[in-house]
Amino acid sequence: MASTDTEKLLELHARERRAHLEGDATLLTSGMADHVWESSRGGLNRLSRSDLEERFTAYFRSVRYTVWDDLEAPHVAVSADGSQAWMAVVIEARLVDTADDGSEHERGFESSWIAAYEKQDDDWKLVGIGSSVVDRH
């Protein structure tokens, strides 16, 4: 059971990668619960999936990812009863950012995060995330 759950969670991670490289906010948020807890910049926010989809739609309009790759294999743990899980990830990414004046700038960064998942109707859904980003030029 746990290996199947781990495989499903890693499939969600692969979907997140594809969504970033394709700029697809709907695909990105398809693995999220109705509401997600986000820890960021010293704050804690409860965001709806639709709000996150709007946020990423706007974001993907101004950036194009060229690289989004794991720096090491994601670490996945599933609870003994198979109802909850977490994943720790570290990636490197490169993107082209389009400024308001139309100019483009390439940017590289590394990002790490820990994501919490809950099994809902036999599917894994992201329910919480805390992340960190460091620019690399």
Sine and cosine of phi, psi and omega as CSV:
sin_phi,cos_phi,sin_psi,cos_psi,sin_omega,cos_omega
0.00,0.00,-0.73,0.68,-0.07,-1.00
-0.89,0.45,-0.64,0.77,-0.02,-1.00
-0.92,0.40,-0.61,0.79,0.07,-1.00
-0.90,0.45,-0.68,0.74,0.05,-1.00
-0.89,0.46,-0.69,0.72,0.03,-1.00
-0.87,0.50,-0.69,0.72,0.02,-1.00
-0.87,0.48,-0.67,0.74,0.02,-1.00
-0.90,0.44,-0.64,0.77,0.03,-1.00
-0.92,0.39,-0.64,0.77,0.05,-1.00
-0.92,0.39,-0.51,0.86,0.11,-0.99
-0.91,0.42,-0.63,0.78,0.08,-1.00
-0.88,0.48,-0.66,0.75,0.04,-1.00
-0.88,0.47,-0.69,0.73,0.03,-1.00
-0.90,0.44,-0.58,0.81,0.05,-1.00
-0.91,0.41,-0.65,0.76,0.04,-1.00
-0.88,0.48,-0.66,0.75,0.04,-1.00
-0.87,0.49,-0.78,0.63,0.00,-1.00
-0.85,0.52,-0.66,0.75,-0.01,-1.00
-0.88,0.48,-0.66,0.75,0.03,-1.00
-0.91,0.41,-0.72,0.69,-0.04,-1.00
-0.92,0.38,-0.49,0.87,0.02,-1.00
-1.00,-0.08,-0.15,0.99,-0.04,-1.00
0.91,0.41,0.66,0.75,-0.12,-0.99
-0.93,-0.37,0.99,-0.12,-0.04,-1.00
-0.92,0.38,-0.55,0.83,0.02,-1.00
-0.91,0.42,-0.70,0.72,0.05,-1.00
-0.89,0.45,-0.69,0.73,-0.02,-1.00
-0.86,0.51,-0.70,0.71,-0.09,-1.00
-1.00,0.07,-0.11,0.99,-0.02,-1.00
-0.90,0.44,-0.39,0.92,0.02,-1.00
-0.99,-0.11,0.26,0.97,-0.03,-1.00
-0.97,-0.23,0.47,-0.88,0.11,-0.99
-0.95,0.32,0.12,-0.99,0.03,-1.00
-0.85,0.53,-0.54,0.84,0.06,-1.00
-0.70,-0.72,0.61,-0.80,-0.03,-1.00
-0.79,-0.62,0.70,-0.71,0.13,-0.99
-1.00,0.05,0.76,-0.66,0.00,-1.00
-0.83,-0.56,0.81,-0.58,0.11,-0.99
-0.97,-0.23,0.87,-0.49,-0.07,-1.00
-0.38,-0.92,0.69,-0.72,0.08,-1.00
0.78,0.63,0.65,0.76,0.06,-1.00
0.99,0.15,0.09,1.00,-0.02,-1.00
-0.86,-0.51,0.24,-0.97,0.05,-1.00
-0.80,-0.60,0.83,-0.55,-0.06,-1.00
-0.81,-0.59,0.61,-0.79,0.12,-0.99
-0.96,-0.28,0.91,-0.41,-0.10,-0.99
-0.89,-0.46,0.61,-0.79,0.06,-1.00
-0.98,0.18,0.43,-0.90,0.04,-1.00
-0.85,0.52,-0.63,0.78,0.00,-1.00
-0.92,0.40,-0.62,0.79,0.08,-1.00
-0.89,0.45,-0.65,0.76,0.02,-1.00
-0.92,0.39,-0.61,0.79,0.04,-1.00
-0.90,0.44,-0.67,0.74,0.06,-1.00
-0.89,0.46,-0.68,0.73,-0.01,-1.00
-0.87,0.49,-0.73,0.68,-0.04,-1.00
-0.96,0.28,-0.51,0.86,0.09,-1.00
-0.87,0.49,-0.73,0.68,0.02,-1.00
-0.90,0.43,-0.67,0.74,-0.01,-1.00
-0.88,0.47,-0.74,0.68,-0.04,-1.00
-0.92,0.38,-0.31,0.95,0.10,-1.00
-0.93,0.36,-0.47,0.88,-0.09,-1.00
-0.97,-0.26,-0.08,1.00,0.02,-1.00
-0.71,-0.70,0.41,-0.91,0.10,-0.99
-0.71,-0.70,0.91,-0.42,0.00,-1.00
-0.97,0.24,0.71,-0.70,0.09,-1.00
-0.94,-0.35,-0.37,0.93,0.04,-1.00
-0.63,-0.78,0.68,-0.73,0.12,-0.99
-0.40,-0.92,1.00,0.07,-0.16,-0.99
-0.77,-0.64,0.57,-0.82,0.06,-1.00
-0.91,0.42,0.70,-0.71,0.14,-0.99
-1.00,0.08,-0.39,0.92,0.13,-0.99
-0.46,-0.89,0.32,-0.95,-0.02,-1.00
-0.87,0.49,0.68,-0.73,0.06,-1.00
-0.86,0.51,0.57,-0.82,0.05,-1.00
-0.99,-0.15,0.84,-0.55,-0.07,-1.00
-0.84,-0.55,0.69,-0.73,0.11,-0.99
-0.71,-0.71,0.69,-0.72,-0.01,-1.00
-0.89,-0.46,0.69,-0.72,0.01,-1.00
-0.89,0.46,0.40,-0.92,-0.05,-1.00
-0.84,0.54,-0.57,0.82,0.00,-1.00
-1.00,0.04,-0.01,1.00,0.08,-1.00
0.96,0.28,0.30,0.95,-0.06,-1.00
-0.98,-0.20,-0.32,0.95,-0.03,-1.00
-0.66,-0.75,0.40,-0.92,0.01,-1.00
-0.40,-0.91,0.24,-0.97,0.13,-0.99
-0.66,-0.75,0.39,-0.92,0.04,-1.00
-0.66,-0.75,0.74,-0.67,0.08,-1.00
-0.95,-0.32,0.75,-0.66,-0.15,-0.99
-0.71,-0.71,0.56,-0.83,0.20,-0.98
-0.67,-0.74,0.80,-0.60,-0.03,-1.00
-0.79,-0.61,0.29,-0.96,0.26,-0.97
-0.92,-0.39,0.57,-0.82,-0.01,-1.00
-0.61,-0.80,0.47,-0.88,0.15,-0.99
-0.71,-0.70,0.63,-0.78,0.03,-1.00
-0.57,-0.82,0.31,-0.95,0.13,-0.99
-0.95,-0.31,0.86,-0.52,-0.04,-1.00
-0.98,-0.21,0.79,-0.61,0.02,-1.00
-0.99,-0.16,0.87,-0.50,0.01,-1.00
-0.98,0.22,0.21,-0.98,0.00,-1.00
-0.84,0.54,-0.52,0.86,-0.01,-1.00
-0.99,0.10,0.05,1.00,0.03,-1.00
1.00,-0.03,-0.14,0.99,0.02,-1.00
-0.95,0.30,0.50,-0.87,-0.02,-1.00
-0.91,-0.40,0.62,-0.79,0.00,-1.00
-0.71,-0.71,0.75,-0.66,0.05,-1.00
-1.00,0.07,0.62,-0.79,-0.03,-1.00
-0.64,-0.77,0.66,-0.75,0.08,-1.00
-0.87,-0.48,0.52,-0.86,0.04,-1.00
-0.39,-0.92,0.28,-0.96,0.17,-0.98
-0.91,-0.42,0.60,-0.80,-0.01,-1.00
-0.69,-0.72,0.62,-0.79,0.11,-0.99
-0.75,-0.66,0.47,-0.88,0.03,-1.00
-0.36,-0.93,0.34,-0.94,0.17,-0.98
-0.86,-0.51,0.82,-0.58,-0.04,-1.00
-0.91,-0.42,0.66,-0.75,0.05,-1.00
-0.97,-0.25,0.66,-0.75,-0.03,-1.00
-0.80,-0.60,0.47,-0.88,0.05,-1.00
-0.73,-0.68,0.64,-0.77,0.05,-1.00
-0.99,0.13,0.85,-0.53,0.01,-1.00
-0.79,-0.61,0.85,-0.52,-0.03,-1.00
0.77,0.64,0.70,0.71,0.05,-1.00
0.92,0.38,0.22,0.97,0.09,-1.00
-0.87,-0.50,0.58,-0.81,0.09,-1.00
-0.98,0.19,0.73,-0.68,0.02,-1.00
-0.77,-0.63,0.69,-0.72,0.09,-1.00
-0.93,0.37,0.79,-0.61,0.01,-1.00
-0.86,-0.51,-0.23,0.97,0.00,-1.00
-0.31,-0.95,0.51,-0.86,0.00,-1.00
-0.44,-0.90,0.64,-0.77,0.14,-0.99
-0.75,-0.66,0.75,-0.66,-0.13,-0.99
-0.68,-0.74,0.24,-0.97,0.02,-1.00
-0.61,-0.79,0.62,-0.78,-0.01,-1.00
-0.75,-0.66,0.69,-0.72,0.08,-1.00
-0.80,-0.60,0.84,-0.55,0.03,-1.00
-0.93,0.37,0.63,-0.77,0.10,-0.99
-0.76,-0.65,0.81,-0.59,-0.04,-1.00
-0.99,-0.15,0.00,0.00,0.00,0.00
